[in-house]
């Protein structure tokens, strides 16, 4: 580990740069996302970072002398942005900055670093961190960039803070940075004492903290024994995002998987770019994880295809910042909603959850499969808006943050958008989901003399017990935003009159705009998705997504429940197609947007 000392106090001289507000810097549920070139334009990044630092000071966060984490998913502009933020942190009086080597930290690793890296040393715990990522959005100079602030619990900043950040962006007049600070070498672990000792930057192995935490959650020895079986085969697609170093350390170095089992595990600034099979879209779903899906013996609809060799027993993928996951078996796709339900149903085989869960939750659009498991386990379960911060409140219930409230941890939660996690961190965690499944498979395969039990076997056994929630999501990307908003408003207006009516043989029992009353902090979140629920329990939901950069993304969620004694072997897309037809009829989506086909079905 390199250690350098810059004894010149002159490097800490603060430069004040006049600026003016830049429109549109309102952070969404996943921070601020824009085109990379927008972030590279004069004052854009600096305005947002200064507005954030000012908001933290106003909220009484101990910025001066404190520790701040700064890293990202490795996309284009990541390293440059880190150097700028380091200089701004120094000007704000931050005492220490921590960075993952090569400027890399996955989003769940950022949460792990904030929560655990200080090892209990007084005054060392970070007050928060900047994650430079636009998640699953494409990377590159002509694609997307993003920034998100996570607070001292390792989770996304609450709405109170993001609102204050936005207010600051509308009134900002100047920002400050220490222009004299040298560029920090991020290529290897090292410590840099700067400005005569007034400021320090530590660069550390980006994998160690997250892996160390996961080793406390899972039985790595049992998973290693699974990998040692001759009939167990494995493939993992990093989609050229930040997960590559984590996959190598855990799957290859710890579990003994052959290096050839890793696909696209070299982080790239453009996630492989337009020439790659995924077209640089590091989004682990049936449409974009093209190579993995084909290797597992399926097409983009999840239907079986002919393969030249037998597909691996287990396959998985991560998105750009590694907070999302996709789980597959040989010729089998496990939907995120089913994956969450199966993990919760089998959680007792994971050491961290061995004594039982005290709570679980799903986002509202996620299928109701989890609810049936929670009811049988007799544990509290929650339906929350989309956005991981809502899960964070439930995990922090009963702690110093919310004393006197019920404790729901140990806790598992997830979203249909390929995000799953536990209370070990305060972000969704792609590696957590993969290890949870490997732990389940290890528990299901105690005898190496017996045939291997795979993902499909475990999921089908789950359906036989709980029934199956047939499910699909249609995404309409890059839609004209005013048109999308008009469509949503018209649906809400039509809802009261539609309750009790029958459309194409299905009677509408309930229709509303989802509103969430947070049981932990008492906040109310309105306008969280348009819901139509039929007498049969089937439903469809519409949401406008805030994660895109160009235009709006309309997400349409479709669900139909089949009891354990019903036919559980159908293809989900076929089962929910009649519900899709009703949803399109009621929403008049084609009429409002001109779209006749979704961009992605998953």
C-alpha positions in Angstrom: 0.0 0.0 0.0 1.4 3.3 -1.1 1.6 6.2 1.3 2.3 9.8 0.2 2.5 13.0 2.2 2.0 16.5 0.7 3.2 18.9 3.4 2.3 22.0 1.5 -0.6 23.9 3.3 -0.9 26.0 0.1 -2.7 23.0 -1.6 -5.6 23.6 0.8 -6.2 27.1 -0.4 -9.9 27.4 -1.2 -11.0 28.8 -4.6 -14.5 30.3 -4.8 -16.1 30.0 -8.2 -19.1 32.2 -9.1 -22.0 30.2 -10.7 -25.7 30.4 -11.2 -28.6 27.8 -11.0 -28.9 25.2 -13.7 -32.5 24.0 -14.3 -33.5 20.4 -13.8 -31.2 19.3 -11.0 -33.9 17.6 -9.0 -32.7 14.2 -7.7 -35.2 11.3 -8.2 -35.4 8.0 -6.2 -32.0 7.1 -7.6 -30.3 10.5 -7.5 -29.6 12.8 -10.4 -29.2 11.3 -13.9 -28.5 13.1 -17.1 -26.5 12.7 -20.3 -22.7 12.3 -19.6 -22.0 15.5 -21.7 -24.5 17.4 -19.5 -22.5 16.4 -16.4 -19.3 17.4 -18.2 -20.6 20.8 -19.0 -19.4 23.9 -17.0 -20.6 24.0 -13.4 -23.1 21.1 -13.7 -21.5 18.6 -11.4 -20.0 21.2 -9.1 -23.4 22.9 -8.6 -25.0 19.7 -7.5 -22.2 18.6 -5.2 -22.0 22.0 -3.5 -25.8 22.1 -3.1 -25.6 18.7 -1.4 -22.7 19.7 0.9 -24.6 22.8 1.9 -27.8 20.8 2.5 -25.8 18.5 4.8 -24.3 21.3 6.8 -27.8 22.9 7.1 -29.1 19.5 8.5 -26.4 19.4 11.1 -24.4 16.6 9.5 -20.8 16.6 10.8 -19.2 17.5 7.4 -16.2 19.4 8.9 -13.5 16.9 10.0 -15.7 14.0 8.9 -15.2 11.1 6.6 -16.8 11.0 3.1 -16.8 8.1 0.6 -16.6 8.8 -3.1 -16.7 6.1 -5.8 -18.8 4.9 -8.7 -19.6 2.1 -11.2 -16.7 2.9 -13.5 -18.7 4.4 -16.3 -17.3 7.2 -18.5 -16.4 10.4 -16.5 -16.3 8.5 -13.2 -12.6 9.1 -12.5 -12.7 12.7 -13.5 -15.8 13.4 -11.4 -14.2 11.7 -8.3 -11.1 14.1 -8.5 -13.5 17.1 -8.7 -15.5 16.0 -5.7 -12.4 15.3 -3.7 -11.3 18.9 -4.2 -14.7 20.1 -3.3 -14.8 17.9 -0.2 -11.5 19.4 1.0 -12.8 22.9 0.5 -15.9 22.0 2.6 -13.6 21.0 5.5 -14.0 17.2 5.2 -11.2 15.5 7.0 -11.0 12.2 5.2 -12.1 10.8 1.8 -12.3 7.1 1.1 -12.3 5.7 -2.5 -12.4 2.2 -3.8 -9.4 1.3 -6.0 -9.8 2.4 -9.7 -12.6 4.6 -8.4 -14.9 1.6 -8.1 -17.5 0.6 -5.6 -20.7 -1.2 -6.4 -23.8 0.5 -4.9 -24.3 -2.2 -2.2 -20.5 -2.0 -1.5 -20.8 1.7 -0.9 -23.5 1.0 1.7 -21.3 -1.7 3.3 -18.3 0.7 3.4 -20.3 3.5 5.1 -21.8 1.0 7.6 -18.8 -1.1 8.5 -15.4 0.1 7.3 -14.7 2.3 10.3 -14.6 -0.9 12.4 -16.1 1.0 15.4 -13.2 3.5 15.6 -14.4 6.7 17.2 -14.8 9.6 14.7 -14.0 7.5 11.7 -17.5 6.4 10.6 -18.5 8.2 7.3 -21.3 10.8 7.4 -22.2 9.6 3.9 -21.0 9.0 0.4 -21.4 10.0 -3.2 -22.1 7.1 -5.6 -21.4 8.0 -9.3 -23.7 5.8 -11.3 -26.7 5.8 -13.5 -27.3 2.2 -12.5 -28.5 0.1 -15.5 -28.6 3.0 -17.9 -25.9 2.8 -20.7 -22.5 4.4 -20.1 -20.2 6.4 -22.4 -19.6 9.9 -23.5 -22.9 9.9 -25.5 -24.8 8.0 -22.9 -25.8 8.5 -19.2 -24.1 9.6 -16.0 -25.5 10.0 -12.5 -24.8 10.9 -8.9 -26.5 9.9 -5.7 -25.8 10.8 -2.1 -26.2 8.1 0.6 -26.3 9.1 4.3 -24.8 7.7 7.4 -26.9 4.6 7.5 -25.6 3.6 4.1 -29.0 4.2 2.4 -30.2 6.8 -0.1 -30.8 10.3 1.3 -34.4 10.8 2.6 -36.8 13.1 0.7 -36.3 15.8 3.3 -32.6 16.0 2.3 -33.1 15.6 -1.5 -35.7 18.3 -1.4 -33.2 20.6 0.3 -30.5 19.7 -2.2 -32.9 20.6 -5.0 -33.8 23.9 -3.4 -30.1 24.8 -3.1 -29.6 24.1 -6.8 -32.2 26.7 -7.6 -30.5 29.5 -5.6 -26.7 28.6 -5.8 -24.4 31.5 -6.4 -20.9 29.9 -5.9 -19.1 26.7 -5.2 -15.7 26.0 -3.5 -12.8 23.7 -4.2 -9.1 23.3 -3.4 -7.7 23.6 -6.9 -4.1 23.1 -5.6 -4.7 19.5 -4.5 -2.9 17.0 -6.6 -4.8 14.3 -8.6 -5.1 11.2 -6.5 -3.7 7.9 -7.9 -6.8 5.7 -7.8 -5.1 2.7 -9.6 -4.0 0.9 -6.4 -4.6 1.0 -2.7 -2.7 3.9 -1.0 -3.0 6.7 1.6 -2.4 10.3 0.8 -1.9 12.9 3.5 -2.4 16.4 2.0 -2.3 20.0 2.9 0.2 19.6 5.7 -1.9 17.0 7.4 -5.3 18.8 7.1 -6.8 16.4 4.7 -6.4 12.7 3.9 -7.5 10.4 1.0 -7.4 6.6 1.4 -7.8 4.3 -1.6 -8.7 0.7 -0.6 -9.5 -2.6 -2.2 -13.1 -2.1 -3.5 -14.2 -5.6 -2.7 -13.0 -6.3 0.8 -15.7 -4.6 2.9 -18.6 -5.9 1.0 -17.3 -9.4 0.8 -16.4 -9.4 4.5 -20.0 -8.4 5.3 -21.4 -11.1 3.0 -19.2 -13.7 4.7 -21.0 -12.9 8.0 -24.4 -13.4 6.3 -23.8 -16.6 4.3 -22.0 -20.0 4.9 -19.2 -19.7 2.2 -18.0 -23.2 3.1 -21.3 -24.8 2.2 -21.5 -22.9 -1.1 -17.9 -23.9 -1.9 -18.9 -27.5 -1.4 -21.7 -27.0 -4.0 -19.2 -25.6 -6.5 -17.0 -28.7 -5.9 -19.7 -31.1 -7.2 -18.9 -32.4 -10.6 -22.5 -32.0 -11.7 -22.7 -28.4 -10.7 -22.0 -25.8 -13.4 -22.2 -22.1 -13.1 -22.0 -18.9 -15.3 -22.1 -15.3 -14.2 -22.5 -12.2 -16.5 -21.0 -9.0 -15.1 -22.3 -7.1 -18.2 -19.0 -5.1 -18.1 -20.2 -3.2 -15.0 -18.6 -2.7 -11.6 -19.3 -6.3 -10.4 -16.3 -7.8 -12.2 -13.8 -7.6 -9.4 -16.4 -8.8 -6.9 -17.3 -11.8 -9.1 -13.6 -12.8 -9.4 -12.9 -12.6 -5.7 -16.0 -14.4 -4.6 -16.8 -16.9 -7.3 -13.3 -17.8 -8.6 -11.0 -17.1 -5.6 -13.4 -18.1 -2.8 -15.6 -20.8 -4.3 -13.2 -22.2 -6.9 -15.3 -21.6 -10.0 -13.2 -21.7 -13.2 -12.4 -18.2 -14.6 -14.1 -19.3 -17.8 -17.4 -19.2 -15.9 -17.3 -15.4 -15.8 -18.7 -13.5 -18.8 -18.1 -9.8 -19.4 -16.5 -9.3 -16.0 -14.0 -6.6 -17.1 -15.4 -3.2 -16.1 -15.7 -0.9 -19.1 -16.5 2.8 -19.3 -19.2 2.1 -21.8 -20.3 -1.4 -20.5 -19.2 -2.8 -23.8 -20.8 -0.2 -25.9 -23.0 -0.5 -29.0 -20.8 -3.3 -30.4 -21.6 -5.6 -27.4 -24.4 -8.2 -27.4 -26.2 -6.0 -24.8 -25.5 -2.8 -26.8 -23.9 -1.4 -23.6 -27.2 -1.7 -21.8 -26.0 -3.3 -18.5 -29.5 -4.3 -17.4 -29.9 -7.9 -16.3 -33.1 -9.0 -17.9 -34.2 -11.3 -20.7 -33.9 -8.6 -23.3 -30.5 -7.1 -22.5 -28.5 -10.0 -21.0 -28.5 -11.6 -24.4 -25.4 -13.8 -24.0 -26.3 -15.2 -20.6 -30.0 -15.9 -21.6 -28.8 -17.8 -24.7 -26.2 -19.7 -22.7 -29.0 -20.8 -20.3 -31.1 -22.1 -23.2 -33.8 -19.4 -23.5 -34.7 -16.6 -25.8 -35.7 -13.1 -24.9 -39.3 -14.2 -24.1 -38.0 -16.9 -21.7 -38.9 -19.7 -24.1 -36.6 -22.7 -24.6 -34.3 -22.8 -27.6 -32.0 -25.4 -28.9 -28.4 -25.3 -27.6 -25.2 -27.0 -28.8 -24.4 -28.1 -25.2 -26.3 -28.6 -22.0 -26.8 -25.2 -20.2 -25.2 -24.7 -16.8 -27.1 -25.6 -13.7 -27.0 -22.0 -12.4 -26.7 -18.6 -14.1 -26.9 -15.0 -12.9 -26.1 -11.5 -13.9 -25.6 -8.0 -12.5 -26.3 -4.5 -13.8 -23.9 -1.6 -14.2 -23.7 -0.7 -10.5 -24.3 -4.3 -9.3 -27.4 -3.6 -7.2 -29.6 -5.6 -9.5 -29.6 -9.3 -10.2 -31.1 -11.9 -12.6 -31.4 -15.5 -11.5 -31.6 -18.4 -14.0 -31.5 -22.2 -14.0 -30.9 -24.5 -16.9 -33.6 -23.5 -19.4 -35.4 -21.6 -16.6 -35.9 -18.0 -15.8 -36.8 -17.1 -12.2 -38.7 -13.8 -12.2 -37.5 -11.3 -9.5 -40.9 -11.5 -7.8 -40.7 -15.3 -7.5 -37.0 -15.1 -6.5 -37.9 -12.8 -3.6 -40.6 -15.2 -2.4 -38.4 -18.3 -2.7 -35.5 -16.6 -0.8 -37.9 -15.6 2.0 -39.5 -19.0 2.1 -36.1 -20.7 2.4 -34.3 -18.0 4.5 -33.6 -20.2 7.5 -30.9 -22.0 5.5 -28.9 -18.8 5.5 -26.9 -18.4 8.7 -27.8 -14.7 9.2 -31.6 -15.6 9.0 -31.4 -19.0 10.8 -33.4 -17.8 13.8 -36.1 -16.5 11.5 -37.2 -13.3 9.8 -39.0 -10.6 11.7 -40.2 -8.8 8.6 -40.2 -8.6 4.8 -41.4 -6.2 2.1 -41.9 -5.7 -1.6 -42.5 -2.7 -3.8 -46.2 -2.3 -4.8 -45.7 -3.3 -8.4 -43.9 -6.5 -7.4 -46.1 -9.6 -7.5 -48.0 -10.7 -4.4 -46.1 -14.0 -4.2 -44.2 -12.7 -1.2 -47.4 -12.0 0.7 -48.5 -15.7 0.7 -45.1 -16.7 2.1 -45.2 -14.1 4.8 -48.7 -15.1 5.9 -47.7 -18.7 6.2 -44.5 -17.7 8.2 -46.6 -15.4 10.4 -44.3 -12.4 9.9 -45.1 -8.8 9.2 -45.0 -7.8 5.5 -45.2 -4.5 3.8 -46.2 -3.1 0.4 -44.2 0.1 -0.3 -43.7 2.5 -3.2 -40.8 1.9 -5.6 -37.6 3.2 -4.1 -35.2 1.5 -1.7 -35.4 4.3 0.9 -38.8 3.0 1.9 -37.3 -0.4 2.8 -34.5 1.4 4.7 -37.0 3.0 7.1 -38.5 -0.5 7.9 -34.9 -1.8 8.5 -34.0 1.1 10.8 -37.3 0.9 12.7 -36.5 0.4 16.4 -32.9 1.7 16.1 -31.6 5.0 17.4 -33.0 6.5 14.2 -36.6 5.5 15.1 -36.6 4.5 18.8 -39.7 3.0 20.2 -40.8 1.6 16.9 -41.2 -2.2 16.2 -38.0 -4.1 15.1 -38.4 -5.8 11.8 -34.9 -7.1 11.4 -33.7 -9.6 10.3 -35.4 -8.5 7.1 -35.5 -9.3 3.4 -37.1 -7.2 0.7 -37.2 -6.8 -3.0 -38.6 -5.2 -6.2 -39.8 -6.7 -9.5 -37.1 -4.5 -11.2 -34.5 -7.2 -10.4 -33.5 -5.7 -6.9 -33.3 -7.9 -3.8 -31.7 -7.2 -0.5 -31.4 -7.7 3.3 -30.7 -5.5 6.3 -27.0 -6.1 6.1 -26.8 -3.0 3.9 -29.4 -0.3 3.0 -29.3 -0.8 -0.8 -30.5 -3.6 -3.0 -27.6 -6.0 -3.5 -27.1 -8.1 -6.6 -24.5 -10.3 -5.0 -26.7 -11.0 -2.0 -29.4 -12.4 -4.2 -27.0 -14.7 -6.0 -25.4 -15.9 -2.8 -28.9 -16.5 -1.3 -29.8 -18.8 -4.2 -26.5 -20.6 -4.0 -27.1 -21.1 -0.3 -30.5 -22.5 -1.0 -29.1 -24.9 -3.7 -26.4 -26.0 -1.3 -29.1 -26.8 1.3 -31.2 -28.6 -1.3 -28.2 -30.7 -2.4 -26.7 -32.3 0.7 -25.9 -35.6 -0.9 -23.5 -35.4 -3.9 -24.5 -38.9 -4.9 -28.1 -37.7 -5.7 -29.0 -35.8 -8.9 -28.5 -32.0 -8.6 -31.6 -29.9 -7.6 -31.6 -26.7 -9.7 -33.3 -23.3 -9.7 -36.3 -24.6 -11.7 -36.8 -27.5 -9.3 -36.8 -25.2 -6.3 -39.1 -22.7 -7.8 -41.6 -25.3 -9.1 -41.7 -26.9 -5.6 -42.4 -23.4 -4.2 -45.4 -23.0 -6.7 -46.8 -26.4 -5.7 -47.0 -25.2 -2.1 -48.0 -21.5 -2.5 -49.4 -21.3 -6.0 -48.0 -19.2 -8.8 -48.3 -15.5 -9.5 -48.0 -15.3 -13.2 -46.3 -12.0 -13.9 -44.9 -9.7 -16.6 -43.8 -6.1 -17.1 -44.1 -4.1 -20.3 -41.8 -1.1 -20.6 -42.5 1.7 -23.0 -39.2 3.7 -23.1 -38.5 7.3 -24.3 -42.2 8.2 -24.4 -43.2 11.9 -24.7 -43.5 12.9 -21.0 -46.6 15.3 -21.3 -48.4 12.5 -23.3 -47.6 9.9 -20.6 -48.7 12.3 -17.8 -52.0 12.9 -19.6 -52.6 9.2 -20.0 -52.0 8.6 -16.3 -54.3 11.6 -15.3 -57.1 10.3 -17.5 -56.9 6.9 -16.0 -57.1 8.2 -12.4 -60.1 10.3 -13.5 -61.9 7.3 -15.0 -61.2 5.0 -12.0 -64.3 5.7 -9.8 -66.7 4.9 -12.7 -64.9 1.7 -13.7 -65.1 0.1 -10.2 -67.7 -2.7 -10.4 -67.7 -2.8 -14.2 -66.7 -5.8 -16.3 -64.1 -5.5 -19.1 -63.5 -8.5 -21.4 -65.1 -10.8 -18.8 -63.1 -9.5 -15.8 -64.8 -7.5 -13.1 -62.9 -4.6 -11.6 -63.2 -4.8 -7.8 -60.8 -2.0 -6.9 -59.1 0.9 -8.7 -57.0 3.6 -7.1 -53.8 5.7 -7.1 -51.4 3.9 -4.6 -50.6 6.0 -1.6 -48.2 4.9 1.2 -48.4 5.9 4.8 -45.0 5.1 6.2 -45.5 3.3 9.6 -42.0 4.2 10.8 -41.6 8.0 10.1 -45.3 8.8 9.5 -44.6 10.4 6.0 -47.2 10.0 3.2 -46.1 9.3 -0.3 -48.8 10.0 -2.9 -49.2 9.3 -6.6 -47.2 6.0 -6.5 -48.9 4.1 -9.3 -52.3 3.5 -10.8 -53.8 0.2 -9.7 -56.7 -1.9 -11.1 -57.5 -5.1 -9.1 -60.0 -7.6 -10.4 -62.4 -9.8 -8.4 -60.2 -12.8 -9.2 -57.2 -11.1 -7.5 -55.5 -10.5 -10.9 -54.3 -6.9 -11.4 -52.5 -4.4 -13.6 -50.5 -1.4 -12.5 -49.1 1.6 -14.4 -46.2 3.8 -13.2 -44.0 6.5 -14.7 -40.4 5.6 -14.0 -37.9 8.2 -12.9 -34.8 6.3 -13.9 -34.7 7.2 -17.6 -32.9 10.3 -19.0 -34.7 10.9 -22.4 -38.5 11.2 -22.1 -40.6 9.1 -19.8 -40.7 5.4 -19.3 -44.2 3.9 -18.8 -44.1 0.7 -16.9 -47.2 -1.6 -17.1 -47.3 -4.5 -14.6 -49.5 -7.6 -15.1 -50.3 -10.3 -12.7 -52.6 -13.3 -12.4 -52.7 -15.8 -9.5 -53.0 -19.5 -10.0 -53.7 -21.7 -6.9 -51.5 -24.8 -6.2 -54.0 -27.1 -7.8 -54.2 -25.0 -11.0 -52.0 -25.4 -14.1 -48.6 -24.0 -13.0 -46.8 -24.9 -16.2 -47.9 -22.2 -18.6 -45.7 -19.4 -19.9 -46.2 -16.2 -17.9 -46.3 -13.9 -20.9 -49.2 -16.0 -22.4 -51.2 -16.0 -19.2 -51.1 -12.3 -18.6 -51.7 -11.3 -22.2 -55.5 -10.9 -21.7 -54.8 -8.6 -18.8 -52.4 -6.6 -21.0 -55.2 -6.2 -23.6 -57.6 -4.9 -20.9 -54.9 -2.6 -19.5 -54.1 -1.1 -23.0 -57.9 -0.7 -23.6 -58.5 1.2 -20.4 -55.3 3.3 -20.5 -55.6 4.1 -24.2 -51.8 3.9 -24.2 -51.5 3.7 -28.0 -53.9 6.6 -28.5 -51.9 8.8 -26.1 -48.3 7.8 -27.0 -48.4 6.3 -30.5 -46.7 3.2 -29.3 -48.0 -0.2 -30.4 -45.3 -2.4 -28.9 -43.4 -2.3 -25.7 -39.6 -1.6 -25.8 -38.9 -4.4 -23.3 -41.0 -7.3 -21.9 -39.7 -9.0 -18.8 
